[in-house]
């Protein structure tokens, strides 16, 4: 009897052909971290349930009965025991996702591993006539390299799972498209290094360390030299304006070539920085080599962009630029669609740009994952920032960081372009009075409501407002106008929230920053005298606080620690002060550095992958999405969404015209009939009906009379 895995018109792929094809690809993927035997075996096991008569009847169209073919493979793993038992989670979840372990009380209909063990399935023993289960000869983890055996095993299972599901997709795709796929892995990493070296050749001739460009070149040259290092953990602590984007790329490419690594992955907190950096990389290395993977990028299904669209599935490009959210949520996900890419993180250089923005609420599991990637998956990691967080105590297995910035303290002294001045308590009226005297100034406050109120008081020629109450395309338009006024030396006073603190190229004569975390205040200072055209004494950063105590979501402890350091008379820009700030902050936060107790879900080989996949969310969704239909293109996108319903591409395009509204604010808007659902297909997605509540100056107005009380 011929056992069929897939049918495409007149062509068939047998189960044996599919298992062997998947096993070969999966084994090649796992070889990157020394586990080819595990990857190959998992590929050979994953679809043996298709040897059942019930499955064969279904694929031939003789039955409509749904057939579970995954549990058969899991059962073989459980019966063989030993090392094979570690693959039980992987093969069981290769379609539905990595399951939770469950308990002895689970029934056969429960989606847990224990529940599936009790499930009655079709006879699959015919596999023994064609398939021999391959041996597994290596250990899953090196006990000498782990401080947490169970967590290391859980990461190992994810990585083998990733090898399997990507190999399964690719082998099936190759059959269904008859080998005519459109994938393109980009150029070799050595070719990219040559392109970069050609780009920076003239820069490297500059050895005048008394100039800004000379200092940037000194840092760049040292990073290139350090690229010859062995794999490990590195820090690139470079002051604002020190050229860390090109310097980090130079280190990464030289390091990847030296150590025969496959790709460079940039992990960045803000999409604004991603878009900025990705453009730099594309200009130097070529469009076909740089993959942006975040919510604002849409590689449409055109012939030209098809390879990029396919590469977003598994990160098969030499340069990947992504967000903290995409990177870490994928590593803790249980879904095959998000886990496909994980094996391509192995044997890569990982650059964590703005490393101080690693998520505090999940810092412990994130650092544990980074350490695991270094110790077991052939990665090198660079923590890149001007404000290095104090992370040494979180690395448990003797991992220590090598600094890439030469003469680091001297660089910070050279690039010091501002002076912090603590102005103490201010009223809004006094702040406005001060801002009215300014020619080019940036004022950053902690809430959107206050930003709008201060802007309205100042309103006039050259006065601007920026916050997330404006949709992304609107913000970009206003930002461009601000940049032009600054370049033309016209009056420009901007009242904003923290969104301008990183990844936004602005250069003001002075900055006013409401008391916040030390890293935020230093980032704000980076928008003052950015080009170094004035002396530090002429470029003041005024730190102030308002009289009333505000409840700033997720920022209370950061503000309290910063207040304590200021009270001690510390210079906030001093490197020792930055280290002290993070040490105090992490001590205060304590257990909340793993607020969902993620690490506790991996114990005694009873791992809760599905629960963690659901719980691990860097951005908590207590908001509703509000579409602002104020432009012709927005109207076209909205029309298509209503007509054609939900699509990933459609929603991604729509996101450029959307803002997020907290539930409490949304309830007021909804109660007043100002919003309505866009489509029943998309949950928590609404459009603003009353367009008078959205202005070109401020976006969605957050202060208006709702007929009952003043609404904020």
CORWO-V495327 format. One record per pair of residues at least 24 apart in sequence whose ideal C-beta (glycine too) atoms are under 8 Angstrom apart, sorted by the first residue. I is the first residue (numbers start at 0). GAP is how many residues later the second one is. Records with the same first field share a line. If there is no record, write none. Layout:
I: GAP + GAP
This chain:
0: 55 + 125
2: 47 + 48 + 53 + 123 + 127
3: 46 + 52 + 55 + 56
4: 42 + 45 + 54
5: 53 + 166 + 169 + 170
6: 52 + 53
7: 167 + 168 + 170
10: 164 + 167
12: 159 + 162
14: 32 + 33 + 35 + 36 + 112 + 115
15: 114 + 115
17: 29 + 153 + 154 + 157
18: 24 + 25 + 26 + 27 + 28 + 29 + 112
19: 24
20: 150 + 153 + 154
21: 24 + 25 + 142 + 145 + 146 + 149
22: 111 + 144
23: 143
24: 141 + 142 + 145 + 146
25: 137 + 138 + 140 + 141 + 142
26: 136
28: 133 + 134 + 137 + 138 + 314
29: 129 + 130 + 133 + 313
31: 230 + 311 + 314 + 315 + 345 + 346
32: 126 + 313 + 314 + 343 + 344 + 345
33: 104
34: 103 + 105 + 121 + 124 + 125
36: 97 + 98 + 99 + 100 + 101
37: 48 + 49 + 98 + 100 + 102 + 122
38: 121 + 124 + 125 + 128
39: 94
40: 43 + 46 + 92 + 93 + 94 + 95
41: 45 + 48 + 49 + 118 + 121 + 122
42: 120 + 121 + 124 + 125
43: 87 + 89 + 90
44: 28 + 31 + 32 + 42 + 46 + 88
45: 24 + 27 + 44 + 45 + 48 + 118 + 122
46: 26 + 121
47: 24 + 25 + 28 + 76 + 79 + 83
48: 24 + 72 + 73 + 75
49: 74
50: 73 + 74 + 75 + 76 + 79
51: 69 + 70 + 71 + 72 + 74
52: 69 + 70
53: 68
54: 67
66: 55
67: 51 + 53 + 54
68: 55
69: 24 + 25 + 26
70: 45 + 48 + 50
71: 49 + 50 + 52 + 55
73: 39 + 42 + 43
74: 42 + 46
75: 57
77: 39
79: 53
82: 53 + 56 + 57
83: 49 + 52
85: 54 + 67 + 70 + 71 + 74
86: 73
87: 25
88: 24 + 68 + 72 + 518 + 520
89: 67 + 70 + 71 + 74
90: 73
91: 24
92: 68 + 241 + 243 + 516
93: 67 + 70 + 71 + 74 + 242
94: 241
96: 237 + 238 + 239 + 512 + 513 + 516
97: 59 + 60 + 63 + 236 + 241 + 511 + 512 + 515
98: 235 + 510 + 511
99: 507 + 508 + 509 + 510 + 511
100: 504 + 505 + 506 + 507
110: 499
140: 235
141: 233 + 234
144: 230 + 231 + 252
145: 226 + 229 + 230 + 251
146: 249 + 250
147: 220 + 248 + 451 + 454
149: 452 + 453 + 454 + 455 + 457
150: 217 + 221 + 448 + 451
151: 220 + 224
152: 449 + 452 + 454
153: 448 + 453 + 455
154: 214 + 217 + 221
155: 220
156: 450 + 452
157: 173 + 181 + 184 + 451
158: 183 + 184 + 187 + 218
160: 175 + 178 + 181
161: 177 + 178 + 179 + 180 + 181
162: 180
164: 171 + 174 + 175
165: 148 + 174 + 175 + 177
168: 144 + 145 + 171
180: 129
181: 121 + 124 + 125 + 128
182: 124 + 127 + 128 + 133
183: 104 + 123 + 127
184: 126 + 131 + 132 + 133
185: 102 + 103 + 131 + 132 + 133
186: 99 + 101 + 102 + 131
187: 130
188: 64 + 67 + 68 + 72 + 73 + 74 + 75 + 129
189: 67
191: 61 + 93 + 97 + 126 + 127
192: 60 + 61 + 63 + 64
194: 89 + 90 + 91
195: 53 + 54 + 57 + 88 + 89
198: 85
199: 46 + 50
211: 29 + 203 + 320
214: 27 + 196 + 199 + 200
215: 25 + 26 + 27 + 31
217: 188 + 189
218: 24 + 25 + 28 + 186 + 187 + 192
219: 26 + 27 + 30
221: 182 + 183 + 184
222: 24 + 25 + 27 + 28 + 31 + 181
223: 26 + 27 + 30
225: 25 + 29 + 176 + 178
226: 24 + 25 + 26 + 27 + 28 + 30 + 31
227: 26 + 27 + 30
228: 26 + 29 + 173
229: 29
230: 24 + 28 + 30 + 143 + 147 + 148 + 149
231: 142 + 148 + 149 + 167 + 170
232: 141 + 147 + 148 + 150 + 162 + 166 + 167 + 168 + 169
233: 146 + 147 + 148 + 149 + 167 + 168 + 169 + 170
234: 147 + 148 + 149 + 153 + 166 + 167 + 168 + 169 + 170
235: 146 + 147 + 148 + 149 + 167 + 168 + 169
236: 148 + 149 + 151 + 166 + 168 + 171 + 338
237: 146 + 148 + 167 + 173
238: 147 + 172 + 173 + 175 + 176 + 177
239: 146 + 175 + 177 + 282 + 285 + 286 + 290
240: 174 + 176 + 285 + 289 + 290 + 291
241: 144 + 163 + 169 + 173
243: 109 + 140 + 142
244: 32 + 35 + 108
245: 34
246: 157
247: 103 + 105 + 134 + 136
248: 32 + 35
250: 98 + 131 + 153
251: 97 + 99 + 130
254: 94 + 125
255: 92 + 93
258: 121
259: 87
260: 86 + 87 + 88 + 117 + 119
261: 56 + 82 + 85 + 86
262: 52 + 54 + 55 + 56 + 57 + 81 + 85 + 86
263: 54 + 55 + 56 + 84 + 85 + 87
264: 50 + 55 + 56 + 57 + 62 + 80 + 83 + 84 + 85 + 86
265: 53 + 54 + 55 + 56 + 85 + 87
266: 55 + 56 + 57 + 60 + 83 + 84 + 85 + 86
267: 53 + 54 + 55 + 56 + 85 + 86 + 235
268: 54 + 55 + 84 + 85 + 88 + 233
269: 53 + 84 + 87 + 232 + 233
270: 24 + 25 + 52
271: 227 + 230 + 231 + 232
272: 80 + 81 + 229 + 230
273: 47 + 48 + 49 + 229
275: 227 + 229
276: 44 + 76
277: 43
280: 38 + 40
284: 33 + 34
288: 28 + 29 + 30
289: 27 + 29 + 31
290: 24 + 26 + 28 + 29 + 30
291: 29 + 30
292: 27 + 28 + 29 + 30 + 33
293: 27 + 28 + 29 + 32
294: 28 + 357 + 360
295: 176 + 356 + 359 + 360
296: 355
297: 351 + 354 + 355
299: 349
300: 348
312: 24 + 27 + 28
313: 26 + 27 + 30
314: 26 + 29 + 30
315: 28
323: 33 + 34 + 35 + 294
324: 293 + 294
327: 31 + 34 + 38 + 41 + 288 + 290
328: 287 + 288 + 289
330: 38
331: 33 + 37 + 266 + 280 + 281 + 284
332: 280 + 283
333: 275 + 276 + 278 + 279
334: 278
344: 28 + 32 + 34
345: 27 + 31 + 32 + 33
346: 30 + 31 + 32
347: 31
348: 30 + 31 + 32 + 33
349: 29 + 30 + 31 + 32
350: 31 + 33
351: 29 + 30 + 31 + 32
352: 31 + 32
353: 30 + 31 + 148
354: 28 + 29 + 30 + 33 + 34 + 36
355: 29 + 31 + 32 + 33 + 163 + 226
356: 145 + 162
357: 31 + 33
358: 259
359: 194 + 225 + 229 + 232 + 233
360: 193 + 231 + 232 + 233 + 234 + 235 + 257
361: 231 + 232 + 233 + 234 + 236 + 254 + 256
362: 31 + 223 + 226 + 230 + 231
363: 30 + 229 + 230 + 234 + 235
364: 229 + 233 + 234 + 251
366: 24 + 27 + 28
367: 26 + 28 + 231
370: 24 + 25 + 26 + 28
373: 25
374: 24
385: 136 + 137 + 140
386: 131 + 132 + 135 + 136 + 191
387: 187 + 190 + 191 + 194
388: 130 + 193
389: 189 + 192 + 193 + 196
390: 191
392: 193
407: 167
408: 166
411: 161 + 163
414: 117
415: 120 + 157
416: 111 + 112 + 113 + 115 + 117 + 119 + 122
417: 93 + 107 + 110 + 111 + 118 + 121 + 122 + 123 + 155
418: 117 + 118 + 120 + 121 + 122
419: 101 + 105 + 120 + 121 + 123 + 151 + 152 + 153
420: 119 + 120 + 121 + 122
421: 121 + 122 + 144
422: 119 + 120 + 121
423: 120 + 121
424: 119 + 120 + 121 + 122
425: 118 + 119 + 120
426: 119 + 120
427: 25 + 26 + 29 + 118
430: 81 + 113
431: 25 + 26
433: 78 + 108
434: 58 + 60 + 77
437: 55 + 71 + 72
438: 52 + 53 + 70
439: 46 + 51 + 52 + 53 + 68 + 69 + 70
440: 52 + 53 + 67 + 68 + 69 + 70 + 71
441: 51 + 52 + 54 + 58 + 64 + 66 + 68 + 69 + 70 + 82 + 85 + 86
442: 50 + 51 + 52 + 53 + 68 + 69 + 70
443: 52 + 53 + 54 + 56 + 57 + 67 + 68 + 69 + 70 + 72 + 80
444: 50 + 51 + 52 + 69
445: 51 + 52 + 68 + 70 + 104 + 106 + 109
446: 50 + 103 + 105
447: 49 + 254
448: 253 + 254 + 263
449: 96
450: 44 + 45 + 46
451: 246 + 249 + 250 + 251
452: 250
453: 41
454: 40 + 242 + 243
455: 242
457: 35 + 37
458: 238
460: 30
461: 28 + 29 + 30 + 31
462: 30 + 32
463: 28 + 29 + 30 + 31
464: 29 + 30 + 31 + 232 + 233 + 234
465: 28 + 29 + 30 + 31 + 33 + 34
466: 29 + 30 + 32 + 231 + 232
467: 29 + 31 + 191 + 192
468: 190 + 229 + 230 + 231 + 232 + 233
469: 189 + 228 + 229 + 230
470: 157 + 185 + 186 + 187 + 188 + 228
471: 183 + 184 + 185 + 186
472: 158 + 183 + 184
473: 154 + 156 + 222 + 225
474: 24
478: 25
481: 24
497: 25 + 26
499: 27
500: 25 + 26
501: 24
504: 25
505: 24
506: 24 + 26
508: 25 + 29 + 30
509: 29 + 30 + 31 + 32
510: 29 + 30 + 31
511: 29 + 30 + 32
512: 28 + 29 + 30 + 31
513: 30 + 31 + 32
514: 28 + 29 + 30 + 44 + 47 + 48 + 51
515: 39 + 42 + 43 + 46
516: 38 + 41 + 42 + 44 + 45 + 64 + 68
517: 40 + 43 + 44 + 47 + 54 + 59 + 60 + 63
518: 59 + 62
519: 38
520: 41 + 51
521: 50 + 51 + 56
524: 48
542: 29
556: 28 + 31 + 32
557: 27
559: 28
560: 24 + 27
620: 63
621: 40 + 41
622: 37 + 38 + 39 + 40 + 43 + 61
623: 36 + 37 + 39 + 42 + 60 + 61 + 62
624: 33 + 34 + 35 + 36 + 59 + 60 + 61
625: 32 + 33 + 34 + 35 + 40 + 43 + 49 + 60 + 61 + 62 + 74
626: 27 + 30 + 31 + 51 + 58 + 59 + 60 + 61
627: 29 + 30 + 31 + 59 + 60 + 66 + 71 + 72
628: 28 + 58 + 59 + 62
629: 27 + 61 + 64
630: 26
637: 40 + 49
640: 37 + 38 + 41
641: 36 + 37
644: 34 + 36
645: 33 + 35 + 36
650: 31 + 34
658: 40 + 41
660: 39
664: 37 + 46
667: 38 + 43
670: 35
671: 34 + 35
